[in-house]
Amino acid sequence: MSKGTEKVGSAGRFGTRYGVRARKLIRDIEKTRKMSYECPNCHHKSVKRLSSGIWLCRHCDTKFAAGSYSPTIKRIVTEERKETEEVAENV
């Protein structure tokens, strides 16, 4: 018996097509997309993706918008936004 898709995960459905880099990228994206995340409202690990950019907490039924592959937002972007707001307030 062969190993099946132990290494390639969900990208095993592509077989030998499309190249290694593309299949690894798909595998990593789908792995992060299908994980459960912590809810920003109730802090329970039950947030799942409904569609691209729409996330739903199955514990408290909070629906919110965030990134398309994971609901976390990069901290660098929020820090830059705070700096520009502080400069605008001082002027």
Secondary structure, 3 states (H helix, E strand, C coil): CCCCCCCCHHHHHHCCCCCHHHHHHHHHHHHHHCCCEECCCCCCEEEEEEECCEEEECCCCCEEECCCCCCCCCHHHHHHHHHHHHHHHHC
